[in-house]
Structure formats: C-alpha cells, structure tokens
C-alpha cells in the first residue's frame, strides 16, 4: 500500500490500481521529491496542480494534503481513474479526475492554468513523446513560473523541450526525477 507522506492526510494509506498498468512512485521517492519541491516553492498553499498519467493519484493527492488549492488527475485507464476517485472520496479531498489519454486531454479538455505539473508516464512512453507533452502543457496551460516534475527510468534520460529551463535532476536507483521551469 502507498501512503500520503505529510500534510492534512499524512500517514493515511491510499489504494493503488491492480495489475501491471501503473507504477506508483515509491514513498521514498515521493518524500524526497516533495521535500525538494517544498524548498523550491516555499510551500504548496493555493497551488493548482496537474497530475498527468496519474495512476493512483499519489502525487496530486500528496500536493492536496500539503495545501494545494486544486488538482486535476489525468489517467487513461478506467480502473486507475476509479481508484483516484475512491482515494479522493476516502481522504475527503476534492479534485477533478479526467479519464483520458494525456495527448487527447491536452488537445481537447484542459482549461486551467497550472502552477505545478507532474508527468509520470509508464516507462515505455518514449522521451520524445514525454517532451512533446511537456511542451504542449507549457504552451497552453502554464505560467512562466510553472514548475514541471518529470519522473522517468534512470536508463532513459529525459531531455527538456525548448522553452523549459532545467533546474536539476535526482537519481533514486531505477528512477530519476527531473525538475524544470
């Protein structure tokens, strides 16, 4: 089971989708990621968050627990989207769950401007595809201060698209997290 690390729901367990379709971010990586984000952002109060390829919703739920004002969870898999809705309900948190492929959602459904964007696709999604998605979000739904967090397999280095300033990256064994503006 996965748990929320800190904030109003800290220590609470959340469900994860059954099967091979998702790869939840480990508690260890999430704890380090959010510690880094806390330092970079100064906190999460009032942020609007996008959790693209949301899986269980752990990243967006963690941000909500720490004070984010709103979160949108985009997940193509119906079972995973249902798990996110269950997690939101069980935590008493609110968020928007969009059951859609990331590409389609960006083209057709997205309406908000986001302060913090998590992009954690299955490792099989190529770096080129991930970079195109980040560029599309940057172009349409980001401010100059939007912070992007991309999680990928360490063996598949991520390259930021033009227009995103890399901040840093951190390796956690098989996982690497990239931060950029």
N, C-alpha and C positions, 0 to 999 in steps of 0.2 A: 504494500500500500504506500501511496505517496502522501505526504503531509504538507500543510502550509507551514512555512518556517517562522514567520513573525507577523506582528500586527494584531488586529482585532480577532482574527481567526487562527492565530499562531498555535501550532500543535494539533490542530484539527486534521483529521485524515480525509482525503478525497478519493473518490473512485477513479480508476483508470480503465480505459476500454479493454475488453478481452480480445485476444488474437494478436496477429503479427502486424496489423496496420499502423500501430503507433509505437513510438519510442519515447516514453516520458523522460523529461530531464531529471536526472538524479537529484535527490535532496542536497547532496554535497555541492553539485554544480550550481543549482539554483541558489543556495545560500551564498556562495561566493559571488555569483552574478549579481544578486540583489545588494550585497554589501558594496560592490563596485558601483552599482547604479546609485545607491544612496549617497556615496561620496561624490559622484559626478553631478547628480541632480539636486542634491541637498534635501531630498525627501520626495515623496510621491503625492503629497496633498494636491488635489484638484487636477491631476494629470488625466488626459484622455488617452487610453491605451488600445492598441491593436495587437491581437494575438493571432497571427497568420499561421495556418497549419496547427491549430490549437490543440489537437489531441484530447487530453483530459481537461485542458484549460488551466493547467497548473501555473503557467507564467502569468496570465492575466488575473487569475484568482489571487496569486501572491501580491500582485500590484494593488488589487482592490483591497486586500487585507491591510495593506500598508498605507492606505489613504487615497488611492486613485479615485477620481470622481466618476469615471465611466470606463467600461471595457467592452470591446467588440471582439468576439471569438469567431474566427472563420475556419470551418472544418468541413471537408467534403464527405467524410464517412458518416453515414446516418447513425451508426451505433455510437461513435465518438461524440457526435453532436448531442445525442441524447444523454450521454454521460455528463457533458458540460452542463446541460440544463439541470440535471439531477444535482450536481455539485453546487451550482448556484442556489438552488432551492434549499438544499440541506444546510448551506452556510448562511442562508438568509441574505445573500448578496444579490445585487442586480447587475445584469449585463445583457448585451444583445448577442444572440447566437445565430450566425448565418451558416446554413448548411449549403455550401457551395465550394467549387474549386476556386482556389485563390485567384487564378487568372480571370475567371468569369466574374467573381465578386468585384475585383478591381475595375473591370470594364463596365459592369452594369449596376452594381448595388451600392458601392461605397459612397458615403455622403459626408462623413465627419472629417475634421482635421485632427490629426493625432500628434501627441507630444512624445510618445514612446511607442516604438514598433518592434515587436518580437517576430522574428522569422525563423522558424524551427521546422523545416520540411523534413520528410523522410530522407535519409542519406542517399537514396537512389536518385533523387532530383538533382540534376546537374548544377554545377556552379553557375554556368551561363544562364540557366533558367532562373535561379535564385537572384542573380544580379539584375536580370530584366524585371523581375517582380519588385525588387527594392527600388529600381529606377522609376517604375510606374507609380509606386506609392509616393516616392519623393516628389514626383512631378505633380501629382493630383491631390494628395492628402496630407502633405507635410508642411511645416513651417521651416524657416531657416534653422531653428533650434531643435527640431525633431531629432531624437536620438534613436538610432537603429541598433538592434542587437540581433546578430545572426549566429545561429548555432549549427555547426556542421561537423562532419567526421574530420578528425585531425589529418587523415590521409588524403583528404580532398580540400586543399586550401581554398579559401574564399578570396575573390578579387572584387573589390568595391567597384560599382559602376561610376562613370564620370559624374561629378557633381556631389559625391559623398566624400567627406573628409575622414579618413581613417583615424581613429583615436588610439586604439590598442587592440591586442588580441591576447587571449589567455588559454593555454592548453590544460586540459584535465584528462590525461590518458588518451582515450579514443575520441574525446570530444574537444573541440576548440570553439570558443566564443569570441566573435569579432564585434567591436563597438565602433560606430561611426556617426557623424553628423551630416 
